[in-house]
Structure formats: structure tokens, C-alpha cells
């Protein structure tokens, strides 16, 4: 219900990001390692400051947003390298 009840743009962006992560498991693995590493340093607490430390997460979200809006392809400079 969360995805259905959200705003269209946010729902589409989140769905597309999850799809891209499923398609590119190397990116998904690196992102999971970053999330686990940062949260492991902070007693598994998700806070604004902890999210700010996740630079690869920021690159993935920004790259996916650009890819969604511009139709970029994997390997374009918009999508973060692994």
C-alpha cells in the first residue's frame, strides 16, 4: 500500500530504482556493503547524519533519477561506477 498511496513521481522513482538495483546486482552489492558498513558503525540506527555518510547511495539515487528522466543507459556518466 505504501507505493500505491504515495505520490506518483516518488513512487515511480523508487520503483525504478529498485528495478535498476535488481538488474545490476553488482551495484546492489556495493550499495548493500556501504549501508551495512555505515549502519554497523552506528549501532544499526538510521539517522539523517548516517544517511549523509552514504555517498554511494546518493550517487545511485541521483544516477537513477537522471536515467529515469533522460533515458540514459548503464555505463553513461550519470550512473555510478561499481
Buried (B, 14 or more C-beta within 10 A) or exposed (E): EEEEEBEEEEBEBBEBBEEBBEEBEEBBEBBEEBBEEBBEEEEEEEEEEBEEBBEBBEBBBEBBBBBBEEEBEEEEEBBBEE
